[in-house]
Amino acid sequence: MTTRKIAVIAAGLSQPSSTRLLADRLADATTRQLQSLGVDAEVQIIELRDTAQDVVNNLMTGFPSPKLEAAIETVTGADALIAVTPIFTTSYSGLFKSFIDVLDPAALTDLPVLIAATGGSERHSLALDYAMRPLFTYLHAVVVPTSVYAASSDWGSTGDAGAGALPDRIDRAARELATLAKESDRSSRMVDPFALPAGFSPVGGYGAQ
């Protein structure tokens, strides 16, 4: 059976966190949707709180630690990405943006992405469309139409609560991501994001000096 690699970014700061809970539910739903299409899913979840110091060091030095390098390779080498962040001050968290900033700007080109967020109030749900969606569009990723926002009040909702209930939104977004992930071949053709460009010479472009 065909296998697709699904990377999951969870940018929650607390442990446990509603952000990680939403990430897990989206990953499970995407796995089920892929299986219904005859495709296995290999899911790898990255808790950004575990790489926070490494991200800061990389921003200052330009060099990733082995832990951060593994996280970057997981994201850039995936067939699809689920990105979940808490909403702070009407936008994605600083930790989430800092991790995105250490990626090569071209590394997410054509990557199917499901964007999601958590927050205390439904009022912040628009951050998905005015902050997260433009971010991934700028990086030339393919963002699925349905985004998922989970406010505190959503966690008690059920599928019987109507089309706007959290379980329904999760399933719809997962179905859209699975459809794109099934056709993705990124994990089989991605190159090392840290590889030196062709023709690179440590002594310059004119040979030994």
GUVEX-101257 format. One record per residue: residue number from 1; chain; x, y, z of N, C-alpha, C in turn. Coordinates in Angstrom, 3 decimals. Atoms other than C-alpha are relative to their C-alpha. Example, Ala and Ser with C-alpha at 12.3 -4.5 7.8 and 13.67 -1.06 7.14 Angstrom:
BEGIN
SITE seq mol       nx       ny       nz      cax      cay      caz       cx       cy       cz
SITE   1   A    0.890   -1.190    0.000   12.300   -4.500    7.800    0.900    1.200    0.000
SITE   2   A   -0.820   -1.190   -0.060   13.670   -1.060    7.140   -0.770    1.090    0.730
This chain:
BEGIN
SITE seq mol       nx       ny       nz      cax      cay      caz       cx       cy       cz
SITE   1   A    0.839   -1.203    0.000    0.000    0.000    0.000    0.870    1.247    0.000
SITE   2   A   -0.708   -1.271    0.050    1.157    3.535   -0.772    0.016    0.662    1.382
SITE   3   A   -0.122   -0.700   -1.278    2.411    5.539    2.222    0.324    1.468   -0.249
SITE   4   A   -0.279   -1.421    0.065    2.372    9.310    2.651    0.455    0.498    1.368
SITE   5   A   -0.530   -0.560   -1.238    4.359   11.254    5.248   -0.755    1.286    0.351
SITE   6   A    0.748   -1.155   -0.475    2.279   13.715    7.269    0.757    0.614    1.170
SITE   7   A   -0.659   -0.719   -1.091    4.157   16.284    9.378   -1.043    0.841    0.724
SITE   8   A    0.934   -0.771   -0.818    2.307   17.967   12.240    0.796    0.944    0.894
SITE   9   A   -0.616   -0.999   -0.869    3.431   21.199   13.907   -1.018    0.399    1.063
SITE  10   A    0.850   -0.425   -1.113    1.927   21.859   17.352    0.771    1.061    0.783
SITE  11   A   -0.737   -1.112   -0.596    2.941   25.270   18.707   -0.513    0.387    1.377
SITE  12   A    0.477   -0.289   -1.349    1.258   25.054   22.103    1.148    0.145    0.976
SITE  13   A   -1.053   -0.232   -0.980    3.282   26.267   25.065   -0.196   -0.780    1.290
SITE  14   A    0.266    0.742   -1.235    1.577   24.439   27.930    0.000   -1.498   -0.287
SITE  15   A    0.034    1.457    0.144    1.535   20.720   28.576   -0.834   -0.612    1.121
SITE  16   A    0.557    0.152    1.343   -1.007   19.358   28.019   -0.578    1.312   -0.516
SITE  17   A    0.536   -1.216    0.596   -2.391   21.937   25.597   -1.128   -0.337   -0.957
SITE  18   A    1.091    0.196    0.951   -5.545   22.328   23.546    0.539    0.017   -1.428
SITE  19   A   -0.612   -0.033    1.331   -3.277   23.068   20.575    0.468   -1.392   -0.401
SITE  20   A   -0.445    1.370    0.300   -1.716   19.606   20.787   -1.206   -0.920   -0.173
SITE  21   A    1.204    0.821    0.115   -5.164   18.076   21.296   -0.623    0.162   -1.384
SITE  22   A    0.549   -0.231    1.332   -6.426   19.707   18.104    0.903   -0.606   -1.070
SITE  23   A   -0.946    0.591    0.958   -3.278   18.633   16.244   -0.185   -1.511   -0.086
SITE  24   A    0.190    1.449   -0.017   -3.814   15.020   17.330   -1.294   -0.398   -0.706
SITE  25   A    1.283    0.332    0.632   -7.460   15.043   16.226    0.057    0.189   -1.517
SITE  26   A   -0.141   -0.226    1.438   -6.578   16.498   12.843    0.858   -1.088   -0.639
SITE  27   A   -0.862    1.062    0.517   -3.800   13.942   12.372   -0.761   -1.318   -0.090
SITE  28   A    0.782    1.242    0.010   -6.122   11.058   13.302   -1.032    0.017   -1.121
SITE  29   A    1.015   -0.105    1.041   -8.837   12.328   10.955    0.622   -0.113   -1.388
SITE  30   A   -0.687    0.088    1.293   -6.359   12.733    8.094    0.446   -1.421   -0.282
SITE  31   A   -0.397    1.407    0.161   -5.043    9.216    8.677   -1.188   -0.848   -0.441
SITE  32   A    1.202    0.754    0.380   -8.592    7.833    8.493   -0.417    0.304   -1.437
SITE  33   A    0.393   -0.377    1.358   -9.338    9.783    5.322    0.952   -0.608   -1.035
SITE  34   A   -0.956    0.614    0.918   -6.138    8.532    3.669   -0.242   -1.495   -0.119
SITE  35   A    0.270    1.440    0.038   -6.929    4.962    4.626   -1.222   -0.311   -0.850
SITE  36   A    1.189    0.203    0.826  -10.342    5.328    2.987    0.325    0.140   -1.485
SITE  37   A   -0.457   -0.158    1.385   -8.435    6.287   -0.181    1.026   -1.061   -0.377
SITE  38   A   -0.953    1.070    0.268   -6.215    3.215    0.091    1.447    0.404    0.210
SITE  39   A   -1.348   -0.510   -0.236   -3.178    5.102    1.418    0.307   -0.044    1.497
SITE  40   A   -0.448   -0.023   -1.390   -1.245    4.575    4.650    0.601    1.357    0.325
SITE  41   A   -0.575   -1.271   -0.435   -0.089    7.568    6.683    1.090   -0.244    1.034
SITE  42   A   -1.078    0.004   -0.985    3.208    7.976    8.513    0.029    1.389    0.621
SITE  43   A    0.178   -1.300   -0.642    2.563   10.785   11.004    1.147    0.279    0.965
SITE  44   A   -1.030   -0.445   -0.931    5.327   12.706   12.777   -0.419    1.351    0.580
SITE  45   A    0.452   -1.211   -0.675    4.351   15.334   15.355    1.185    0.729    0.619
SITE  46   A   -1.068   -0.834   -0.540    6.679   18.194   16.254   -0.600    0.963    1.023
SITE  47   A    0.397   -0.931   -1.052    6.082   19.946   19.578    1.016    1.137   -0.004
SITE  48   A   -0.949   -1.093    0.143    7.651   23.340   18.953    0.565    0.470    1.337
SITE  49   A   -0.503   -0.419   -1.312    7.982   24.036   22.685    1.307   -0.737    0.331
SITE  50   A   -1.213    0.776   -0.258   10.688   21.322   22.718    1.194    0.501   -0.803
SITE  51   A   -1.101   -0.513    0.830   12.733   23.184   20.086    0.168    1.517    0.158
SITE  52   A    0.019   -1.463   -0.125   12.193   26.753   21.340    1.403    0.591    0.111
SITE  53   A   -1.355   -0.538   -0.163   15.782   27.348   22.509    0.822   -0.215   -1.259
SITE  54   A   -0.742    0.296    1.228   17.145   25.697   19.376   -0.367    0.974   -1.115
SITE  55   A    0.454   -0.949    1.017   15.033   27.991   17.176    0.654    1.358    0.231
SITE  56   A   -0.614   -1.300   -0.316   16.325   31.109   18.971    1.493   -0.010   -0.351
SITE  57   A   -1.424    0.097    0.309   19.935   29.926   18.671    0.239    0.019   -1.506
SITE  58   A   -0.157    0.031    1.453   19.452   29.245   14.976   -0.214    1.383   -0.615
SITE  59   A    0.245   -1.349    0.511   18.012   32.709   14.380    1.214    0.904    0.218
SITE  60   A   -1.159   -0.851   -0.314   21.134   34.216   15.981    1.270   -0.466   -0.696
SITE  61   A   -1.252    0.532    0.549   23.807   31.908   14.558   -0.116   -0.469   -1.449
SITE  62   A    0.178    0.514    1.358   22.289   30.586   11.335    0.235   -1.490   -0.121
SITE  63   A   -0.272    1.433    0.037   23.064   26.991   12.302   -0.978   -0.748    0.898
SITE  64   A    0.956    0.752   -0.821   20.426   24.471   13.482    0.697   -1.076    0.825
SITE  65   A   -0.465    1.117   -0.811   21.050   22.010   16.292   -0.492   -1.297   -0.655
SITE  66   A    0.492    1.265    0.552   20.616   18.297   15.459   -1.504   -0.186    0.206
SITE  67   A    1.436    0.136   -0.264   17.169   18.394   17.112   -0.821    0.861   -0.958
SITE  68   A    0.722   -0.901    0.895   16.041   21.401   15.077    0.150   -0.441   -1.456
SITE  69   A   -0.222    0.480    1.364   17.581   20.016   11.902   -0.944   -1.157   -0.325
SITE  70   A    0.920    1.129    0.203   15.522   16.826   12.341   -1.423    0.503   -0.180
SITE  71   A    1.351   -0.555    0.126   12.353   18.904   12.824   -0.189    0.655   -1.365
SITE  72   A    0.078   -0.654    1.304   13.087   20.954    9.708   -0.124   -1.036   -1.114
SITE  73   A    0.042    1.042    1.029   13.709   17.831    7.638   -1.341   -0.732    0.002
SITE  74   A    1.317    0.628   -0.080   10.455   16.317    8.905   -1.039    0.816   -0.748
SITE  75   A    0.981   -0.884    0.647    8.476   19.333    7.702    0.253    0.109   -1.495
SITE  76   A   -0.289   -0.246    1.412   10.248   19.981    4.419   -0.030   -1.275   -0.835
SITE  77   A    0.018    1.257    0.737   10.335   16.293    3.488   -1.329   -0.723    0.046
SITE  78   A    1.313    0.636   -0.125    6.663   15.600    4.178   -0.808    0.118   -1.286
SITE  79   A    0.942   -0.089    1.118    3.907   14.957    1.665   -1.124    0.975    0.302
SITE  80   A    1.034   -0.952   -0.417    1.530   17.157    3.659    0.318    0.468    1.412
SITE  81   A   -0.288   -0.598   -1.301    1.606   19.395    6.721   -1.291    0.442    0.678
SITE  82   A    1.062   -0.536   -0.848   -0.838   20.097    9.547    0.672    0.978    0.949
SITE  83   A   -0.632   -1.043   -0.805    0.084   23.389   11.234   -1.019    0.590    0.965
SITE  84   A    0.953   -0.444   -1.027   -1.615   24.297   14.533    0.719    0.925    0.978
SITE  85   A   -0.595   -0.961   -0.909   -0.876   27.359   16.645   -1.069    0.592    0.907
SITE  86   A    0.923   -0.814   -0.800   -2.491   29.146   19.570    0.000    1.412   -0.566
SITE  87   A    0.095   -1.389    0.444   -3.683   32.654   18.751    0.326    0.918    1.173
SITE  88   A   -0.405   -0.982   -1.010   -1.903   35.352   20.774   -0.058    1.391   -0.631
SITE  89   A    0.073   -1.381    0.485   -2.730   39.050   20.288   -0.415    0.034   -1.468
SITE  90   A    0.660    0.037    1.308   -4.844   38.330   17.203    0.813   -0.635   -1.119
SITE  91   A   -0.775    0.639    1.054   -2.190   36.302   15.350    0.651   -1.280    0.529
SITE  92   A   -0.705    1.217   -0.402   -0.101   33.126   15.400    1.047    0.346    1.052
SITE  93   A   -0.950   -0.236   -1.087    2.341   32.704   18.264    1.381    0.351   -0.547
SITE  94   A   -1.365   -0.332    0.389    5.880   34.064   18.151    0.842   -1.232   -0.237
SITE  95   A   -0.754    1.236    0.170    7.270   30.548   18.544   -0.304   -0.631   -1.356
SITE  96   A    0.400    0.559    1.288    5.286   29.352   15.528    0.676    0.763   -1.141
SITE  97   A   -0.595   -0.803    1.070    6.481   32.254   13.345    1.512   -0.152   -0.028
SITE  98   A   -1.458    0.141   -0.047   10.074   31.864   14.523    0.440   -1.311   -0.646
SITE  99   A   -0.347    1.267    0.640   10.092   28.218   13.454   -0.140    0.114   -1.510
SITE 100   A    0.183   -0.185    1.435    8.690   29.142   10.047    1.146    0.832   -0.570
SITE 101   A   -1.065   -0.885    0.469   11.394   31.826    9.777    1.329   -0.729   -0.217
SITE 102   A   -1.273    0.706    0.187   14.222   29.270   10.049   -0.054   -0.959   -1.190
SITE 103   A    0.106    0.846    1.184   12.888   27.315    7.059    0.471    0.754   -1.233
SITE 104   A   -0.315   -0.597    1.286   14.226   27.942    3.594   -1.298    0.490   -0.631
SITE 105   A    1.251   -0.530    0.559   11.616   30.196    1.901   -0.593   -0.842   -1.119
SITE 106   A    0.504    0.816    1.101   11.344   27.734   -1.002   -0.313   -1.437    0.423
SITE 107   A    0.089    1.387   -0.444   11.170   24.598    1.137   -1.419   -0.541    0.071
SITE 108   A    1.389    0.453   -0.114    7.361   24.490    1.367   -0.767    0.124   -1.315
SITE 109   A    0.654   -0.158    1.295    6.621   25.060   -2.327   -0.788   -1.256   -0.363
SITE 110   A    0.910    1.076    0.409    3.647   22.914   -3.442   -0.375   -0.965    1.128
SITE 111   A    0.335    0.883   -1.125    3.295   21.386    0.037   -1.454    0.201    0.407
SITE 112   A    1.373   -0.132   -0.499   -0.357   20.660    0.945    0.008    0.291    1.500
SITE 113   A   -0.010   -0.422   -1.399   -1.086   22.392    4.265   -1.419    0.187    0.510
SITE 114   A    1.244   -0.244   -0.717   -4.001   22.290    6.676    0.353    0.927    1.154
SITE 115   A   -0.289   -0.949   -1.068   -3.990   25.339    8.949   -1.096   -0.063    1.066
SITE 116   A    0.947    0.080   -1.115   -5.605   25.316   12.384    0.533    0.829    1.161
SITE 117   A   -0.405   -0.823   -1.133   -5.576   27.345   15.578   -0.948   -0.208    1.168
SITE 118   A    0.819    0.062   -1.217   -6.852   27.440   19.131    0.007    1.370    0.671
SITE 119   A    0.085   -1.263   -0.716   -7.968   30.341   21.285   -1.141   -0.027    0.984
SITE 120   A    1.040   -0.037   -1.019  -10.177   31.331   24.152   -1.334    0.490   -0.510
SITE 121   A    1.226   -0.607    0.496  -12.715   33.222   22.070   -0.162   -0.231   -1.490
SITE 122   A    0.284    0.163    1.416  -14.423   32.690   18.732    0.398    1.228   -0.803
SITE 123   A   -0.304   -1.255    0.693  -13.558   36.320   17.890    1.334   -0.051   -0.741
SITE 124   A   -1.333    0.047    0.606  -10.004   35.323   16.981    0.097   -0.984   -1.164
SITE 125   A   -0.047    1.014    1.059  -10.964   32.730   14.371    0.450    0.571   -1.343
SITE 126   A   -0.384   -0.615    1.271  -10.374   35.214   11.528    1.516    0.068   -0.181
SITE 127   A   -1.462   -0.012    0.117   -6.645   35.086   12.308    0.492   -1.074   -0.963
SITE 128   A   -0.391    1.040    0.951   -6.536   31.919   10.245    0.038    0.543   -1.422
SITE 129   A    0.090   -0.510    1.366   -7.533   33.841    7.128    0.821    1.255   -0.247
SITE 130   A   -0.770   -1.211    0.265   -5.739   37.144    7.634    1.454   -0.114    0.443
SITE 131   A   -1.388    0.165   -0.441   -2.525   35.788    9.217    0.614   -1.310   -0.507
SITE 132   A   -0.618    1.274    0.358   -1.891   32.061    8.710   -0.090   -0.318   -1.493
SITE 133   A    0.141    0.344    1.422   -3.283   31.599    5.209    0.938    0.838   -0.884
SITE 134   A   -0.950   -0.771    0.803   -1.317   34.528    3.724    1.454   -0.423    0.212
SITE 135   A   -1.368    0.440   -0.288    1.848   33.253    5.441    0.380   -1.188   -0.878
SITE 136   A   -0.319    1.194    0.777    1.693   29.851    3.752   -0.183    0.227   -1.502
SITE 137   A    0.129   -0.359    1.406    0.489   31.331    0.477    1.275    0.682   -0.487
SITE 138   A   -1.256   -0.664    0.335    3.585   33.541    0.474    1.112   -1.025   -0.223
SITE 139   A   -1.018    1.047    0.115    5.680   30.383    0.892   -0.322   -0.995   -1.109
SITE 140   A    0.402    0.816    1.157    3.910   28.860   -2.154   -0.470   -1.397    0.388
SITE 141   A    0.640    1.254   -0.398    2.305   26.074   -0.141   -1.423   -0.017   -0.554
SITE 142   A    1.378    0.149    0.470   -1.118   24.728   -1.162   -0.886   -0.189    1.232
SITE 143   A    0.801    0.040   -1.224   -3.482   25.556    1.707   -1.411   -0.482   -0.318
SITE 144   A    1.335    0.545    0.269   -6.697   23.526    1.847   -1.056    1.048    0.332
SITE 145   A    1.031   -1.037   -0.203   -9.944   25.570    1.721   -0.505    0.114    1.431
SITE 146   A    0.574   -0.021   -1.350  -11.188   24.562    5.170    1.093    0.129    1.054
SITE 147   A   -0.875   -0.144   -1.154   -9.287   25.883    8.171   -0.801   -0.344    1.249
SITE 148   A    0.687    0.452   -1.209  -10.086   24.754   11.712    0.435    0.848    1.188
SITE 149   A   -0.253   -0.781   -1.208  -10.367   27.053   14.703   -0.793   -0.616    1.140
SITE 150   A    0.674    0.581   -1.164  -11.166   25.661   18.124    0.079    0.975    1.170
SITE 151   A    0.099   -0.837   -1.199  -12.328   28.043   20.844   -0.265   -0.898    1.205
SITE 152   A    0.223    0.795   -1.217  -12.720   26.915   24.440   -1.361   -0.679   -0.015
SITE 153   A    1.364    0.548    0.010  -16.449   26.387   23.888   -0.176   -1.130   -0.994
SITE 154   A    0.143    1.031    1.035  -15.859   24.074   20.905    0.259   -1.404    0.510
SITE 155   A   -0.406    1.331   -0.432  -14.448   21.217   22.934   -1.152   -0.820    0.541
SITE 156   A    1.164    0.753   -0.454  -17.891   20.277   24.232   -0.966   -0.312   -1.109
SITE 157   A    0.925    0.216    1.110  -19.472   20.193   20.773    0.121   -1.405   -0.541
SITE 158   A    0.020    1.330    0.612  -20.418   16.997   18.936   -0.399    0.134   -1.453
SITE 159   A    0.383    0.004    1.403  -21.065   16.035   15.370   -1.469    0.247   -0.211
SITE 160   A    1.435   -0.216    0.145  -24.799   16.313   16.028   -0.380    1.479    0.114
SITE 161   A    0.300   -1.409   -0.222  -24.478   20.046   16.657   -0.128    0.789   -1.294
SITE 162   A    0.145   -0.690    1.277  -24.610   20.869   12.949    1.297    0.073   -0.766
SITE 163   A   -1.156   -0.019    0.888  -22.244   21.536   10.083    1.147    0.834    0.537
SITE 164   A   -1.056   -0.848   -0.527  -20.336   24.122   12.085    0.711   -0.571    1.201
SITE 165   A   -0.607    0.593   -1.186  -19.403   21.771   14.929    1.450   -0.382   -0.273
SITE 166   A   -1.425    0.276    0.146  -15.713   21.135   15.562    0.282   -1.355   -0.657
SITE 167   A   -0.287    1.284    0.669  -15.781   17.391   14.646   -0.273    0.038   -1.499
SITE 168   A    0.331   -0.093    1.419  -17.443   18.229   11.336    1.074    0.784   -0.748
SITE 169   A   -1.047   -0.801    0.641  -14.866   20.914   10.528    1.300   -0.774   -0.106
SITE 170   A   -1.208    0.820    0.019  -12.033   18.548   11.437   -0.070   -1.018   -1.137
SITE 171   A    0.143    1.023    1.043  -13.367   15.828    9.138    0.066    0.605   -1.394
SITE 172   A    0.000   -0.627    1.322  -13.945   18.221    6.245    1.405    0.445   -0.396
SITE 173   A   -1.362   -0.447    0.292  -10.470   19.740    6.469    0.927   -1.191   -0.238
SITE 174   A   -0.829    1.199    0.163   -8.864   16.311    6.861   -0.251   -0.666   -1.349
SITE 175   A    0.333    0.585    1.309  -10.695   15.054    3.774    0.672    0.782   -1.126
SITE 176   A   -0.643   -0.831    1.017   -9.383   17.982    1.750    1.515   -0.221   -0.025
SITE 177   A   -1.443    0.214   -0.059   -5.814   17.449    2.969    0.364   -1.388   -0.526
SITE 178   A   -0.283    1.370    0.443   -5.952   13.683    2.370   -0.058   -0.116   -1.515
SITE 179   A    0.122    0.040    1.453   -7.071   14.222   -1.218    1.266    0.536   -0.665
SITE 180   A   -1.227   -0.566    0.556   -4.036   16.420   -1.896    1.214   -0.856    0.353
SITE 181   A   -1.146    0.807   -0.439   -1.640   14.245    0.125    0.124   -1.284   -0.813
SITE 182   A   -0.027    1.232    0.787   -2.600   11.159   -1.858    0.771    0.191   -1.296
SITE 183   A   -0.660   -0.273    1.277   -1.302   12.803   -5.030    1.401    0.576    0.164
SITE 184   A   -1.307   -0.612   -0.235    1.799   14.291   -3.409    1.114   -1.030   -0.078
SITE 185   A   -1.166    0.878    0.045    5.199   12.785   -4.130    1.229    0.704    0.578
SITE 186   A   -1.097   -0.797   -0.538    7.278   15.290   -2.182    1.011   -0.826    0.782
SITE 187   A   -0.912    0.750   -0.859    8.730   12.774    0.273    0.949   -0.885   -0.801
SITE 188   A   -0.855    0.851    0.824   10.170   10.721   -2.584    0.954    0.794   -0.879
SITE 189   A   -0.859   -0.804    0.881   11.784   13.635   -4.412    0.679    1.166    0.701
SITE 190   A   -0.623   -1.123   -0.693   12.841   16.106   -1.707    1.504   -0.221    0.156
SITE 191   A   -1.441    0.047   -0.196   16.530   16.921   -1.483    0.333    0.538    1.383
SITE 192   A   -0.460   -0.466   -1.304   18.560   17.734    1.616   -0.125    1.527    0.074
SITE 193   A    0.164   -1.458   -0.090   17.451   21.242    2.733    1.268    0.724    0.409
SITE 194   A   -1.251   -0.605   -0.423   20.978   21.832    4.067    1.132   -0.250   -0.992
SITE 195   A   -1.030    0.296    0.990   22.811   20.653    0.939    0.522    1.282   -0.630
SITE 196   A   -0.604   -1.152    0.650   25.231   23.086   -0.665   -0.427    0.040   -1.462
SITE 197   A    0.422   -0.098    1.394   24.263   24.397   -4.100    1.007   -0.623   -0.946
SITE 198   A   -0.876    0.607    0.998   25.646   22.716   -7.213    1.082    0.990   -0.411
SITE 199   A   -1.096   -0.860    0.428   29.050   24.051   -8.155    0.657    0.770    1.122
SITE 200   A   -0.583   -0.725   -1.124   29.818   25.342   -4.664    1.451   -0.405    0.206
SITE 201   A   -1.393    0.262   -0.294   33.519   25.651   -3.953    0.388    0.734    1.274
SITE 202   A   -0.372   -0.673   -1.251   34.931   26.377   -0.483    1.048    1.082   -0.200
SITE 203   A   -1.022   -1.028    0.247   37.616   28.529   -2.123   -0.459    1.003   -1.037
SITE 204   A    0.515   -0.996    0.927   35.346   30.520   -4.389   -0.220   -0.561   -1.392
SITE 205   A    0.394    0.472    1.310   34.117   30.275   -7.942    1.109   -0.088   -1.024
SITE 206   A   -1.088   -0.005    0.987   37.519   30.610   -9.603    1.078   -1.016    0.348
SITE 207   A   -0.991    1.016   -0.354   39.212   27.577   -8.089    0.863    0.460    1.147
SITE 208   A   -0.898   -0.315   -1.117   42.078   27.639   -5.611    0.612    1.374   -0.183
SITE 209   A   -0.572   -1.351    0.030   43.297   31.109   -4.734    1.407    0.008    0.560
